[in-house]
Amino acid sequence: MTIVRRVSSQFLMLCVGIGALIDSAHCQEASIQTSSSPPNVLFIAMDDLNDWIGVLGGHPQTITPNLDRLANSSVLFDNAHCTAPACNPSRTAIFTGQSPHRTGVYSNLQKMRDVLPEAELLPKVFSRHGYHASGSGKLLHYFIDAASWDEYFPAAETENPFPRTLMPKSRPVSLPRGGPWQYVETDWGPLDASDEQAGGDYLVAKWVGEQLQRPRDGKPFFLACGIYRPHEPWFVPQKYFAPFPIESIQLPPGYKADDLEDLPTPARSLARNRYFAHIVEQHQWKQAIQGYLASIHYADAMLGNILDALQRSPHADNTVVVLWSDHGWHLGEKEHWQKYTAWRACTRVPLMIQVPEGTPGLPRGTTASRCSEPVNLLSLAPTLLELCGLPAEPVHDGPSLVPLLNDPHAQWNHVSVTFLQRPGSFGLSSKRWRLVHYANGDEELYDIATDPYEWNNLASDPSLDSLRNRLRAKAPADFAPSPKPTFDALTELTWQPLNDELAPASNPSGSRFDIVFLNRTDQTVKLWWMSPQGKPVPYETIAKGKRLRRQTRPGAVWMIRDADDENLGYFRVDDRTAKAIVPQ
């Protein structure tokens, strides 16, 4: 009996102890919940950054200590993908929370406000819920949308998101322009300047750091920071080039010389966009890689300034930190340069989220971890609202990532879809597989577990047909049409006046696109195309005050004559859809 009583006594003490621990845990949880207040949000964007950061292993020479330290204290999503592989549709999706297949915003040529004049952007949502919404740098596609912000640097009313930025006096520095098809900013080289003298992202990071030091009197903030590098042109101070001597530069690990042989026709057309061949022909491939690595190193240093400022600030323990890139970048993989594709080199992006303890939607906060589930930047808006305890917006399309922030290994039944410029074309990512589908029905299929660089297209393997069908069934079935850019949204070509001489010859190259002519004279004018031999070829007339849309190619020259066949002037077509205004 004594032994039994002793055991029973010990058992009772054990139960009491466990109960005390449980009560303590409940008290701690209750304390976290009851002491929680609306957290701040620091929302950091980097432009054109692929997986060339240390923790993602995209390139062995990259130097990103600050991206790595943020990743090592966050949930790092190593299977995150952009909503679209171009700045405008990607950023529109992020800031509206709406998918391109619903909005029709698929390309950089469109203006967000032309297509979505009433859409409420993320900073405005936070402002409506009592937050101070401020931002700096490039967050939308080359405009600020002043009405969406409480404060901005540079001044919101300018609608120019860029502070002063040092550029070489004479351009190009490294890459001669191969023709009018080439983007003028495809160029690189070191600047003989300090960070402060270079301006640009340094000034953005400085302003954001200053905002983090401000006392807020209990009012939470949504603070967005757009770091422009490594977007072209790759001109950053010399010290960021120094760690990458040209003789040591390694080519992209994902490059394979014969990588287009097993691809369908639309894929090959998308891959070969002239840039890569031109860069190789000019013996600038390694120099370009050097410029990209240097620009990443520079952007990482600017991020370090911001993280240091947050750590010193009174808001360090009550700020959700999110870092993302709008899309990736090809540096020769698939014989491609730039973006715009559905391959993983272009769709996979850095995404890391750090949540402090006491956050309403995740009271325990995040634990440093890695998540390999397929996620999409479209999820950022609903995720932030849930974390901050704010009501969901019914127009938001993506699933919240809070379940994965709570448990990176939680069940996740979603795929990630990246929409190409043509409605009906997309890339789809699951945890292991990637499906690329083109509007004409052609497809590519890759097993990322064994083929991370997508070198082996398995779409023709009949044993995988059922898998392809299951993946395709997870993609949208309907796609909003893509509205043409409005006239006001188009870039304006330069009018070149003529006297008695003819316009110069055309040098057409590249794909066809539209040019919209507007006749602002007080008479009907005649439109002539200049042949490559310099011979005028008559086309159409344009009545006064009227517009005319014509298809053309980069390098084409269009001459305008009056009713008496006097030469008035001409336009030389550049690298994209534009407007050509015949002046009074």
C-alpha positions in Angstrom: 0.0 0.0 0.0 2.8 2.4 0.8 4.4 1.7 -2.6 1.1 2.3 -4.3 0.5 5.5 -2.4 4.1 6.6 -3.2 3.6 5.9 -6.9 0.2 7.6 -6.9 1.7 10.6 -5.2 4.5 10.8 -7.7 2.0 10.4 -10.5 -0.1 13.2 -9.0 2.9 15.5 -8.8 3.8 14.7 -12.4 0.3 15.5 -13.5 0.3 18.7 -11.6 3.7 19.6 -13.2 2.4 18.8 -16.7 -0.7 20.8 -16.0 1.4 23.8 -14.8 3.4 23.6 -18.1 0.2 23.4 -20.1 -1.3 26.4 -18.2 2.0 28.3 -18.7 1.9 27.6 -22.4 -1.7 28.7 -22.6 -0.8 31.8 -20.6 2.1 32.5 -22.9 -0.1 32.0 -26.0 -2.7 34.3 -24.5 -0.1 36.8 -23.6 1.1 36.8 -27.2 -2.4 37.2 -28.5 -3.6 39.8 -26.1 -0.4 41.9 -26.4 -0.5 41.8 -30.2 -1.0 45.0 -32.1 -1.2 45.7 -35.8 2.3 45.0 -37.1 4.2 47.2 -39.5 5.0 45.9 -43.0 8.3 46.4 -44.8 7.7 45.4 -48.4 11.0 45.2 -50.4 11.1 44.6 -54.2 14.2 43.9 -56.3 14.0 44.2 -60.1 14.9 41.5 -62.6 16.6 39.3 -59.9 16.6 35.6 -60.7 17.8 32.8 -58.4 21.4 34.1 -58.4 21.6 34.5 -54.7 23.6 32.5 -52.3 20.8 30.6 -50.5 19.2 29.6 -53.9 22.4 28.5 -55.5 21.7 30.1 -58.9 25.3 31.0 -59.7 28.4 29.9 -57.7 30.0 33.4 -57.8 27.2 35.6 -56.6 27.8 37.7 -53.4 24.6 38.3 -51.4 25.3 38.3 -47.7 22.3 40.4 -46.9 19.8 38.5 -48.9 21.2 35.4 -47.3 20.9 36.7 -43.8 17.3 37.8 -44.3 16.6 34.4 -45.8 18.2 32.7 -42.8 15.9 34.4 -40.4 12.7 34.0 -42.6 10.7 31.4 -44.3 12.5 31.1 -47.7 10.2 29.9 -50.5 12.6 28.2 -52.9 9.8 27.2 -55.3 8.3 30.7 -55.7 7.3 32.0 -59.1 6.3 35.3 -60.6 2.7 35.9 -61.9 4.1 37.2 -65.2 7.6 37.3 -66.6 7.5 41.1 -67.2 7.5 44.1 -64.9 4.1 45.6 -65.6 1.9 42.5 -65.4 3.9 41.1 -62.5 3.7 44.3 -60.4 0.1 44.9 -61.4 -0.8 41.4 -60.1 1.1 41.9 -56.9 -0.3 45.3 -56.0 -3.9 44.6 -57.1 -3.9 41.0 -56.0 -5.6 40.1 -59.3 -4.4 37.6 -61.9 -3.6 38.6 -65.5 -6.1 36.0 -66.7 -8.8 38.1 -65.0 -7.6 41.6 -65.6 -6.2 41.3 -69.1 -2.9 43.0 -68.0 -0.3 40.7 -69.7 2.4 43.0 -71.1 4.7 46.0 -70.5 3.1 47.9 -73.3 -0.2 48.3 -71.4 -0.7 51.0 -68.8 -2.2 49.6 -65.6 -4.6 52.5 -65.1 -5.9 52.3 -68.7 -7.0 48.7 -68.1 -7.8 49.0 -64.4 -8.9 52.6 -63.7 -10.7 51.7 -60.4 -8.4 49.0 -59.0 -7.4 49.6 -55.4 -3.7 49.0 -54.8 -2.2 47.3 -51.7 -0.9 50.5 -50.1 -4.4 52.1 -50.4 -6.0 49.0 -48.8 -3.6 49.4 -45.8 -4.2 53.1 -45.7 -8.0 52.5 -45.6 -7.4 50.3 -42.5 -5.5 53.0 -40.6 -1.9 52.4 -41.8 0.5 55.1 -43.0 1.3 53.9 -46.5 4.6 55.2 -48.0 7.0 54.0 -50.6 10.1 54.8 -52.6 11.7 53.7 -55.8 10.3 51.5 -58.6 7.3 49.6 -57.3 4.9 49.9 -60.2 6.0 50.0 -63.9 7.6 53.4 -64.2 4.9 55.4 -62.4 4.0 56.0 -58.8 0.1 56.2 -58.8 0.2 59.1 -56.4 -3.4 58.6 -55.1 -2.5 55.2 -53.7 0.2 56.5 -51.2 0.2 58.8 -48.2 3.9 59.6 -48.8 6.5 58.9 -51.5 10.1 59.6 -52.4 10.7 61.1 -54.9 7.6 63.3 -54.7 4.5 61.3 -55.7 3.1 64.1 -57.9 6.0 63.8 -60.3 4.9 60.2 -61.1 8.7 59.5 -61.5 9.8 56.8 -59.0 13.6 57.4 -59.6 15.8 59.8 -57.7 18.9 61.2 -59.3 21.0 58.4 -60.7 24.6 58.7 -62.1 25.1 57.4 -65.6 28.1 57.4 -67.9 28.4 60.6 -70.0 28.8 58.6 -73.3 26.8 55.5 -74.1 27.0 52.7 -75.1 29.9 51.7 -72.9 30.2 48.0 -73.5 27.6 46.7 -76.0 27.2 48.5 -79.4 23.6 48.7 -80.4 22.9 45.9 -82.8 19.9 47.7 -84.4 16.7 49.5 -83.4 15.4 46.2 -82.0 17.9 46.4 -79.1 16.8 48.0 -75.9 19.1 51.0 -75.3 19.6 50.1 -71.7 21.3 46.8 -72.5 24.7 48.0 -71.4 27.1 47.7 -68.4 30.2 48.9 -66.8 31.8 50.2 -63.5 31.2 53.7 -62.3 34.1 55.7 -60.8 31.9 56.9 -57.9 30.9 56.2 -54.3 27.4 54.8 -53.4 26.3 58.3 -52.5 27.6 59.8 -55.7 25.9 57.1 -57.7 22.5 58.0 -56.2 19.6 55.8 -57.4 19.1 52.8 -55.1 21.4 54.3 -52.5 19.0 57.3 -52.1 16.0 55.0 -52.0 17.6 52.9 -49.3 18.6 56.0 -47.3 15.1 57.4 -47.4 13.5 54.1 -46.4 16.0 53.8 -43.5 15.1 57.3 -42.3 11.4 56.3 -42.3 12.2 53.3 -40.2 13.7 55.6 -37.5 10.6 57.7 -37.2 8.4 57.3 -34.1 4.9 56.4 -35.2 2.8 57.1 -32.1 1.2 53.8 -32.3 0.1 54.1 -36.0 1.3 51.1 -38.0 3.0 51.6 -41.3 3.1 49.9 -44.7 6.5 50.9 -46.1 7.4 49.7 -49.6 10.9 49.9 -51.1 11.8 49.4 -54.7 15.4 48.5 -55.4 16.0 49.0 -59.1 19.1 46.9 -59.6 19.9 44.4 -61.0 17.6 45.9 -63.7 19.5 47.1 -66.8 21.7 49.1 -67.4 24.2 47.5 -65.1 26.2 50.5 -64.1 27.2 50.4 -60.4 30.2 51.7 -58.5 33.5 50.0 -59.3 33.9 48.4 -55.9 31.0 46.0 -56.8 32.7 44.9 -59.9 36.0 44.3 -58.1 35.2 40.8 -56.7 34.4 39.5 -60.2 37.5 39.7 -62.3 36.6 39.0 -65.9 39.1 36.1 -66.2 37.3 34.3 -63.4 33.7 34.7 -64.6 31.8 31.4 -64.9 29.0 30.9 -67.5 25.4 30.3 -66.2 25.1 26.8 -64.8 21.8 26.4 -66.7 23.3 27.0 -70.1 23.4 24.1 -72.6 24.4 24.6 -76.2 21.8 22.4 -77.9 19.0 23.2 -75.5 16.4 24.1 -78.2 16.4 20.9 -80.1 13.5 19.3 -78.3 11.3 22.4 -78.1 8.2 23.3 -80.1 8.1 26.1 -82.6 6.6 28.8 -80.3 9.3 28.0 -77.7 12.1 28.4 -80.2 10.7 31.7 -81.5 10.5 33.0 -77.9 14.0 31.8 -77.1 15.9 33.4 -79.9 15.4 37.2 -79.5 18.7 38.3 -81.1 20.2 39.6 -77.8 22.2 36.5 -76.9 23.6 36.0 -80.4 24.6 39.7 -80.5 26.2 39.7 -77.1 28.2 36.6 -78.0 29.2 38.0 -81.4 30.5 41.1 -79.6 32.5 39.0 -77.2 30.6 40.5 -74.2 29.0 37.4 -72.6 31.3 37.2 -69.6 31.4 41.0 -69.3 27.6 41.0 -69.2 27.5 38.3 -66.5 30.1 40.3 -64.6 27.8 43.4 -64.8 24.8 41.4 -63.6 26.7 39.9 -60.7 28.1 43.3 -59.8 24.6 44.8 -59.9 23.2 42.0 -57.6 26.1 42.6 -55.2 25.2 46.3 -55.2 21.5 45.7 -54.7 22.4 43.4 -51.8 24.4 46.1 -50.2 21.5 48.5 -50.4 19.3 45.9 -48.8 21.9 45.6 -46.0 21.5 49.3 -45.4 17.8 48.9 -45.0 18.0 45.8 -42.7 20.6 47.6 -40.5 18.2 50.5 -40.2 15.4 48.3 -39.3 17.5 46.5 -36.7 18.4 49.9 -35.1 14.8 51.2 -35.2 12.1 51.1 -32.6 10.1 48.9 -35.0 12.5 45.9 -35.2 10.3 43.6 -33.2 7.0 44.5 -34.7 7.6 44.6 -38.5 6.7 41.9 -41.0 9.5 41.9 -43.7 8.7 40.6 -47.2 11.3 40.5 -50.0 10.5 39.6 -53.6 11.7 40.0 -57.1 9.2 40.7 -59.9 10.6 38.0 -62.2 13.9 36.3 -63.2 16.3 36.9 -66.0 18.0 34.8 -68.7 21.7 35.2 -69.4 22.0 32.8 -72.2 19.9 29.9 -70.9 17.8 28.6 -73.8 19.8 31.0 -76.1 17.7 33.7 -74.5 18.5 37.1 -73.0 16.2 39.2 -70.9 12.8 37.9 -69.6 9.3 37.2 -71.1 9.6 33.4 -71.0 7.9 30.7 -69.0 11.1 28.8 -68.3 12.3 28.5 -64.7 15.2 30.8 -65.3 12.7 33.6 -65.8 9.8 32.5 -63.5 11.6 31.4 -60.3 12.2 34.4 -58.0 13.5 35.0 -54.5 10.7 35.2 -51.9 11.3 35.4 -48.2 8.9 36.4 -45.4 9.8 37.2 -41.8 7.0 37.5 -39.3 7.6 38.7 -35.7 6.0 37.1 -32.6 2.7 38.7 -31.7 1.5 39.2 -35.3 -2.4 38.8 -35.3 -2.5 36.3 -38.2 0.4 34.3 -36.9 0.9 34.9 -33.1 4.0 32.8 -32.8 5.7 34.4 -35.8 7.8 32.5 -38.2 10.7 30.2 -37.6 13.7 30.3 -39.9 12.9 27.5 -42.4 12.7 26.6 -46.1 9.5 25.8 -48.0 9.5 24.0 -51.3 5.8 24.1 -52.1 4.9 25.9 -55.4 3.8 29.5 -54.5 3.2 32.6 -56.5 3.7 36.4 -55.9 -0.1 36.7 -56.5 -0.4 35.5 -52.9 1.4 38.4 -51.3 -1.6 40.7 -50.9 -3.9 38.2 -49.2 -1.1 36.9 -47.1 -0.3 40.4 -45.7 -3.9 41.2 -45.0 -4.3 37.9 -43.0 -1.1 38.4 -41.1 -2.1 41.9 -40.1 -5.6 40.8 -39.0 -7.3 42.8 -41.7 -10.3 41.5 -43.7 -9.7 39.7 -46.9 -10.5 41.4 -50.2 -12.9 39.5 -52.4 -11.1 40.6 -55.6 -7.8 38.9 -54.5 -7.1 35.7 -56.5 -4.2 34.0 -54.8 -4.3 31.7 -51.7 -2.8 33.1 -48.5 0.6 31.8 -47.6 -0.1 31.9 -43.9 -0.6 28.1 -43.6 2.9 27.6 -45.0 4.4 30.4 -42.8 3.0 28.5 -39.9 4.2 25.1 -41.2 6.4 25.0 -44.3 5.5 21.3 -44.7 1.7 21.8 -44.4 -0.5 20.2 -47.1 -0.7 22.6 -50.1 -2.9 21.7 -53.0 -2.1 24.7 -55.2 0.1 25.1 -58.2 1.8 28.3 -59.4 0.9 29.8 -62.8 3.0 32.3 -64.7 1.1 34.0 -67.6 2.9 34.9 -70.8 2.0 37.9 -72.9 -0.3 36.0 -75.2 -3.5 34.9 -73.4 -3.7 31.2 -73.2 0.1 30.7 -72.9 1.5 30.0 -69.4 4.0 28.1 -67.3 2.7 26.0 -64.4 4.8 24.8 -61.5 4.0 22.0 -59.1 6.3 20.8 -56.3 8.2 18.5 -58.7 6.9 19.2 -62.3 6.7 22.1 -64.7 4.4 22.4 -67.6 4.8 25.1 -70.2 1.7 25.5 -72.4 1.4 27.7 -75.5 -1.9 29.1 -76.9 -1.6 26.9 -80.0 -1.6 23.8 -77.9 2.2 23.0 -77.9 3.6 22.0 -74.6 6.8 21.3 -72.7 7.1 19.1 -69.5 10.0 19.0 -67.1 10.9 16.9 -64.0 12.6 19.5 -61.8 13.7 16.8 -59.3 16.1 15.3 -62.0 16.3 18.2 -64.4 16.4 21.6 -62.6 17.6 23.5 -65.7 14.8 22.1 -67.9 17.1 20.5 -70.5 15.0 17.5 -71.2 11.5 18.1 -72.6 9.3 15.1 -71.6 6.1 16.3 -73.4 6.4 13.6 -76.0 6.6 10.8 -73.5 3.2 9.0 -73.7 3.7 7.5 -70.2 3.4 11.0 -68.8 0.2 12.0 -70.7 -2.0 11.5 -67.7 0.3 13.7 -65.6 0.3 16.4 -68.2 -3.5 16.3 -68.3 -3.8 16.6 -64.5 -1.4 19.6 -64.5 -3.2 21.3 -67.3 -6.5 20.9 -65.5 -5.1 23.0 -62.7 -4.6 26.0 -65.0 -7.3 28.5 -65.8 -9.6 27.5 -68.6 -10.6 31.1 -69.6 -8.4 34.1 -70.2 -9.4 37.7 -70.4 -8.5 39.3 -73.7 -5.5 41.6 -73.7 -6.6 45.2 -74.5 -4.4 47.1 -76.9 -2.4 49.9 -75.3 -4.2 53.2 -75.5 -2.8 56.0 -77.7 -1.8 58.0 -74.7 0.1 55.0 -73.3 2.4 54.6 -76.3 5.9 55.8 -76.5 6.2 58.7 -79.0 8.6 58.5 -81.9 10.8 61.5 -82.8 9.6 63.6 -85.7 12.5 64.3 -88.1 11.7 67.3 -90.4 12.7 67.3 -94.1 13.3 70.0 -96.7 13.7 68.8 -100.3 15.7 65.6 -99.4 14.2 62.1 -99.1 14.1 60.3 -95.8 16.8 57.7 -95.2 16.4 54.1 -96.2 14.8 51.5 -93.9 16.8 48.9 -92.1 14.0 46.6 -90.9 14.7 43.7 -88.5 12.8 41.9 -85.8 9.1 41.0 -85.3 6.2 43.1 -86.5 4.1 45.3 -84.2 1.8 48.3 -84.5 2.6 52.0 -85.0 -0.2 54.5 -84.7 0.1 57.7 -86.8 -1.8 60.9 -85.8 -2.0 63.7 -88.3 -2.1 67.1 -86.5 -1.7 69.2 -89.6 -4.6 71.1 -91.2 -4.5 69.0 -94.4 -4.5 65.4 -95.6 -1.0 63.9 -95.6 0.5 60.9 -97.5 2.3 58.0 -95.8 5.3 56.5 -97.6 7.5 53.6 -96.6 11.2 53.9 -97.4 12.6 50.7 -98.9 16.0 49.3 -97.8 17.3 50.7 -101.2 16.1 54.2 -100.3 13.1 54.1 -102.6 9.8 55.7 -101.4 6.9 53.3 -101.6 3.4 54.9 -101.3 1.0 53.5 -98.7 -2.1 55.4 -97.5 -3.4 58.9 -96.8 -4.2 60.2 -93.3 -6.9 62.9 -93.1 -6.3 65.9 -90.8 -6.9 65.0 -87.1 -7.2 61.3 -87.9 -5.2 58.3 -86.8 -3.9 55.3 -88.8 -2.6 52.0 -87.3 -0.1 50.1 -89.4 2.1 47.1 -88.7 5.8 47.6 -89.1 9.2 46.4 -87.9 12.1 47.9 -85.9 14.3 50.0 -88.2 11.5 50.9 -90.7 11.4 54.5 -91.9 8.0 56.1 -92.7 8.0 59.4 -94.6 5.2 62.0 -94.6 4.4 64.1 -97.7 1.7 66.8 -98.1 -0.9 66.9 -100.8 1.6 68.5 -103.2 4.0 65.7 -102.7 6.4 67.9 -100.7 8.5 66.0 -98.1 7.5 67.1 -94.6 9.4 64.7 -92.4 9.8 61.1 -91.3 9.8 58.6 -88.3 12.3 55.8 -87.7 10.6 52.9 -85.8 12.3 51.9 -82.6 12.0 48.6 -80.7 8.4 48.6 -79.7 4.8 49.7 -80.4 4.7 53.5 -80.5 2.8 56.5 -81.7 4.0 58.8 -84.5 2.5 62.3 -84.4 2.8 64.5 -87.5 3.0 68.0 -86.0 1.2 71.1 -87.1 
